[in-house]
């Protein structure tokens, strides 16, 4: 058996997230379907983690095991010829049999985009949250620094979800403004809870609107109570940027 690693880029707009489900198309399901056509066997594609419905990725990492002897370049070319235009295989590598895309990931980097200007953008509409009113970015950045370190992130996880632990370590969290007018929130952590980044962003925007202060943001984090945090930011502004091993 060979272990094949894929680096995948996708626009999540038309998919119900990464994980296979019966309700509609998913990224995992689409790639597994095309792999079966190519190599003539069922495969289980294991990703570094799940992305929710509507979330995008620059570099999702996944692996599968196969008996096929097709070389990696041929796998890449064949997959890209079969996949729809909103999914692309950026790299294909044969790795050690023991490689595991999820279990061996040391950290993940997510990016969330905000377009903070009075008029919406036609070209950013599917890839950034448009907020027309002025935000206090100085206070937002002050609150953002409260995230760094190891914390219980129960205040920023989707309700009704279960996990072994809600403690995660944030290595860095920062906002950058690009020449394109977009504010990009970049966060790197040991792992993320369901909708954690979007809940954090929604609450940080409440800081920017003056609804809460940076100190109150810290209190919300420490409360471990999702009801005290802000809204969940829209999915279309979120990108899985990188997975580190």
C-alpha positions in Angstrom: 0.0 0.0 0.0 1.2 3.5 -0.8 0.3 6.7 1.1 -0.4 9.7 -1.2 -0.5 13.2 0.2 -2.5 16.0 -1.6 -2.3 19.7 -1.2 -5.8 21.1 -2.2 -7.1 24.5 -3.0 -10.8 25.1 -3.1 -13.6 27.6 -3.3 -16.1 26.3 -0.8 -19.1 28.4 -2.0 -20.9 25.5 -3.7 -20.1 22.8 -1.1 -21.5 21.7 2.3 -18.0 21.8 3.8 -15.2 19.2 3.6 -16.7 16.1 5.1 -18.8 13.6 3.1 -22.5 13.8 3.9 -25.7 12.7 2.2 -27.4 16.2 2.0 -25.2 17.5 -0.8 -21.8 17.9 -2.4 -18.6 18.1 -0.3 -15.0 18.6 -1.1 -14.0 15.2 0.3 -16.8 13.5 -1.5 -16.0 15.1 -4.9 -12.3 14.2 -4.7 -13.0 10.6 -3.6 -15.4 10.2 -6.5 -12.8 11.3 -9.0 -10.1 9.1 -7.5 -12.3 6.1 -7.8 -12.8 6.8 -11.5 -9.1 7.2 -11.9 -7.7 4.2 -10.0 -10.6 1.9 -10.0 -10.8 1.4 -6.2 -12.6 3.0 -3.3 -10.4 5.3 -1.2 -10.9 7.1 2.1 -9.5 10.7 1.8 -8.5 12.0 5.3 -8.1 15.7 5.6 -6.1 17.7 8.2 -9.5 18.9 9.5 -13.0 19.8 8.5 -13.9 23.1 7.0 -17.6 24.2 7.2 -20.1 24.9 4.5 -18.9 27.9 2.4 -15.4 28.0 3.8 -12.5 28.2 1.4 -8.9 26.8 1.5 -5.6 27.8 0.0 -3.8 24.6 1.2 -5.9 21.9 2.7 -3.8 18.8 3.3 -5.2 15.3 2.9 -4.0 11.7 2.3 -5.2 8.4 1.1 -3.9 4.9 0.7 -3.9 3.0 -2.5 -2.5 -0.1 -4.3 -2.4 1.9 -7.6 1.1 2.4 -9.1 0.1 5.6 -10.9 2.9 8.1 -10.4 2.2 11.3 -8.5 2.4 13.7 -11.5 -0.1 11.6 -13.4 -2.4 11.5 -10.3 -2.3 15.3 -10.2 -2.9 15.8 -13.9 -5.7 13.3 -14.0 -7.5 14.6 -10.9 -7.3 18.2 -12.1 -8.7 17.2 -15.4 -11.7 15.5 -13.7 -12.4 17.9 -10.9 -14.7 21.0 -11.2 -13.0 24.4 -11.6 -13.5 25.3 -8.0 -11.2 22.5 -6.7 -7.5 22.3 -7.7 -4.8 19.8 -6.6 -1.8 22.0 -6.1 0.7 19.2 -5.2 0.8 15.4 -5.0 3.5 13.6 -3.0 4.1 10.0 -2.0 4.9 10.0 1.7 5.8 7.5 4.4 3.1 4.9 5.0 2.7 6.2 8.6 1.8 9.8 7.5 -1.5 11.1 8.8 -2.8 14.5 7.6 -4.9 15.1 10.8 -3.0 13.5 13.6 0.5 14.8 12.7 -0.5 18.4 12.1 1.3 20.7 14.5 -0.6 23.8 13.8 -3.1 25.4 11.3 -3.3 28.9 10.0 -6.7 30.5 9.1 -7.3 33.8 7.4 -10.5 35.9 7.7 -11.2 38.8 5.4 -13.1 42.0 6.2 -14.0 44.6 3.6 -14.5 47.7 5.7 -15.7 50.4 3.4 -19.0 52.2 2.6 -19.6 50.5 -0.7 -19.6 46.8 -1.3 -17.2 45.2 -3.8 -18.5 43.2 -6.7 -15.2 41.3 -6.8 -14.8 40.5 -3.1 -18.5 39.6 -2.5 -17.9 35.9 -2.2 -14.6 36.1 -0.3 -14.9 38.9 2.4 -17.4 40.1 4.9 -18.5 43.6 3.9 -18.9 45.9 6.9 -19.9 49.4 5.7 -19.7 51.4 8.9 -16.4 52.6 10.5 -14.7 50.3 12.9 -12.2 51.1 15.7 -9.3 49.0 14.5 -7.0 50.1 17.3 -9.4 48.6 19.9 -9.9 45.5 17.7 -6.1 44.9 17.6 -5.9 45.4 21.4 -8.6 42.8 21.9 -7.0 40.4 19.4 -3.9 40.2 21.6 -6.0 38.7 24.4 -6.3 35.5 22.3 -2.6 34.6 22.3 -1.7 31.7 24.6 -3.5 28.7 25.9 -7.1 29.2 26.8 -10.4 27.4 27.0 -12.3 28.6 23.9 -15.8 27.4 25.0 -17.0 31.0 24.4 -16.1 30.7 20.7 -17.4 27.3 19.6 -20.6 26.2 17.9 -23.2 25.3 20.4 -24.3 21.7 20.5 -20.9 20.3 19.4 -18.8 17.9 21.5 -15.1 17.5 21.7 -12.6 15.9 24.2 -11.3 19.3 25.2 -12.1 22.9 24.4 -8.6 24.1 25.3 -6.5 25.3 22.4 -3.1 27.2 22.1 -3.0 30.3 20.0 0.5 31.0 18.7 -0.3 34.3 17.0 -3.2 36.4 16.0 -3.0 39.6 14.0 -4.8 42.0 11.6 -3.2 43.3 8.5 -4.6 45.8 5.9 -3.7 45.1 2.3 -3.4 47.4 -0.6 -6.7 46.0 -1.9 -8.5 47.5 1.1 -9.1 44.2 2.8 -8.4 43.7 6.5 -7.0 40.2 7.0 -7.2 38.4 10.3 -4.6 35.7 10.5 -4.6 33.2 13.4 -2.4 30.2 14.0 -3.2 27.6 16.6 -2.6 24.0 17.7 -6.2 23.4 16.6 -9.6 24.9 16.3 -13.1 24.2 17.5 -16.1 24.1 15.2 -16.8 27.7 14.0 -14.2 29.0 16.5 -12.5 31.5 14.1 -15.8 32.9 12.9 -17.1 33.3 16.4 -13.9 35.1 17.4 -14.2 37.4 14.3 -17.8 38.2 15.0 -17.0 39.2 18.6 -14.0 41.2 17.5 -16.2 43.2 15.1 -18.5 43.9 18.1 -15.4 45.5 19.7 -14.8 47.5 16.5 -18.3 48.7 16.6 -18.0 49.9 20.2 -20.5 47.4 21.6 -17.8 45.9 23.9 -14.3 46.9 25.0 -11.1 45.0 24.6 -11.2 44.2 28.3 -14.8 42.9 28.0 -13.6 40.7 25.1 -11.1 39.2 27.5 -13.9 38.6 30.1 -16.0 36.9 27.4 -13.1 34.6 26.6 -12.6 33.7 30.3 -16.4 33.2 30.9 -16.4 30.0 28.7 -20.0 31.0 27.8 -20.9 31.2 24.1 -24.0 33.2 24.9 -21.9 36.2 26.0 -19.8 36.3 22.7 -20.8 38.0 19.5 -22.4 36.6 16.3 -20.7 34.0 14.1 -19.1 35.8 11.1 -20.2 34.6 7.6 -18.5 31.6 6.2 -17.5 33.1 2.9 -14.8 35.3 4.5 -12.8 32.4 6.0 -9.9 30.6 4.4 -7.7 27.7 5.6 -4.4 29.1 4.7 -1.8 26.6 5.8 -1.3 23.4 7.8 2.1 22.9 9.4 3.8 19.6 10.2 
